[in-house]
Amino acid sequence: MKTIIVFGSFVGNTETMAGYIREGLRQEGIECEMRDVMDVNAELLNDFDLLILGSPTYEPKMIQEDMLPFYDQLASMKLSGRRGAAFGPGDSAWPDFCTAVEMLEERMRECGIEMLIESHMVDGIVEEHEDETLDWARRLARAALKG
Ligand SMILES: Cc1cc2nc3c(=O)[nH]c(=O)nc-3n(C[C@H](O)[C@H](O)[C@H](O)COP(=O)(O)O)c2cc1C
């Protein structure tokens, strides 16, 4: 199963989460590519079966700036037959917690991607949520391997 994690990250927290997710998948036998959204074109997703996308939230109901071209490109893509999941860090001290993750999830569904499990949103310091992020990734891997 060809698997990719694409993340946008301004300060590095989403990238840290992506690393935990890669490790959780690996523990269940799934190797994956991990790419910064700044370095890829969304067309790349056509080459993968399992698509895991991550974004932080910096403005209520807005995708992080780095992610915008990729997010806009997704709007015209058909990715049916692919499966996926979304994730991202946020901070509940802000009024709109992790809304970029919700937007990403919605856009993925619009492309025809089957979402395998609930989106994973982490509140505050991502390192304090390493275990639950690993756990989420292992659950995602098991759901993907189940068929
Ligand atoms: C100026 C600013 C605005 C933010 N706004 C939100 C927000 O509206 N909702 C939210 O859940 N988190 C918000 N956050 C928290 C970030 O999403 C969080 O720090 C995240 O871990 C950053 O990820 P990154 O290191 O990958 O860029 C905000 C943080 C900053 C600095």
The ligand as an SDF file (V2000), in Angstrom:
LIG
                    3D

 31 33  0  0  0  0  0  0  0  0999 V2000
   -1.0920   33.6930   15.9410 C   0  0  0  0  0  0  0  0  0  0  0  0
   -1.6050   32.3140   16.2380 C   0  0  0  0  0  0  0  0  0  0  0  0
   -2.9390   32.0260   15.9740 C   0  0  0  0  0  0  0  0  0  0  0  0
   -3.4670   30.7430   16.2480 C   0  0  0  0  0  0  0  0  0  0  0  0
   -4.7900   30.4810   16.0040 N   0  0  0  0  0  0  0  0  0  0  0  0
   -5.2880   29.2570   16.2940 C   0  0  0  0  0  0  0  0  0  0  0  0
   -6.6790   28.9660   16.0680 C   0  0  0  0  0  0  0  0  0  0  0  0
   -7.4710   29.7830   15.6040 O   0  0  0  0  0  0  0  0  0  0  0  0
   -7.1270   27.7190   16.3650 N   0  0  0  0  0  0  0  0  0  0  0  0
   -6.2920   26.7530   16.8990 C   0  0  0  0  0  0  0  0  0  0  0  0
   -6.7600   25.6470   17.1590 O   0  0  0  0  0  0  0  0  0  0  0  0
   -4.9690   27.0110   17.1210 N   0  0  0  0  0  0  0  0  0  0  0  0
   -4.4580   28.2170   16.8370 C   0  0  0  0  0  0  0  0  0  0  0  0
   -3.1240   28.4830   17.0520 N   0  0  0  0  0  0  0  0  0  0  0  0
   -2.2510   27.4090   17.5860 C   0  0  0  0  0  0  0  0  0  0  0  0
   -1.4280   26.6910   16.4780 C   0  0  0  0  0  0  0  0  0  0  0  0
   -2.2710   26.0010   15.5760 O   0  0  0  0  0  0  0  0  0  0  0  0
   -0.4700   25.7220   17.1590 C   0  0  0  0  0  0  0  0  0  0  0  0
    0.5220   26.4640   17.8380 O   0  0  0  0  0  0  0  0  0  0  0  0
    0.1800   24.7060   16.2440 C   0  0  0  0  0  0  0  0  0  0  0  0
    0.8550   23.7610   17.0260 O   0  0  0  0  0  0  0  0  0  0  0  0
    1.1740   25.3090   15.2580 C   0  0  0  0  0  0  0  0  0  0  0  0
    1.6190   24.3160   14.3620 O   0  0  0  0  0  0  0  0  0  0  0  0
    2.9670   24.4020   13.5330 P   0  0  0  0  0  0  0  0  0  0  0  0
    4.1120   24.4210   14.5130 O   0  0  0  0  0  0  0  0  0  0  0  0
    2.9950   23.1700   12.6910 O   0  0  0  0  0  0  0  0  0  0  0  0
    2.9340   25.6540   12.7230 O   0  0  0  0  0  0  0  0  0  0  0  0
   -2.6140   29.7420   16.7900 C   0  0  0  0  0  0  0  0  0  0  0  0
   -1.2530   30.0540   17.0530 C   0  0  0  0  0  0  0  0  0  0  0  0
   -0.7520   31.3180   16.7850 C   0  0  0  0  0  0  0  0  0  0  0  0
    0.6960   31.6160   17.0910 C   0  0  0  0  0  0  0  0  0  0  0  0
  1  2  1  0
  2  3  1  0
  2 30  2  0
  3  4  2  0
  4  5  1  0
  4 28  1  0
  5  6  2  0
  6  7  1  0
  6 13  1  0
  7  8  2  0
  7  9  1  0
  9 10  1  0
 10 11  2  0
 10 12  1  0
 12 13  2  0
 13 14  1  0
 14 15  1  0
 14 28  1  0
 15 16  1  0
 16 17  1  0
 16 18  1  0
 18 19  1  0
 18 20  1  0
 20 21  1  0
 20 22  1  0
 22 23  1  0
 23 24  1  0
 24 25  2  0
 24 26  1  0
 24 27  1  0
 28 29  2  0
 29 30  1  0
 30 31  1  0
M  END
$$$$
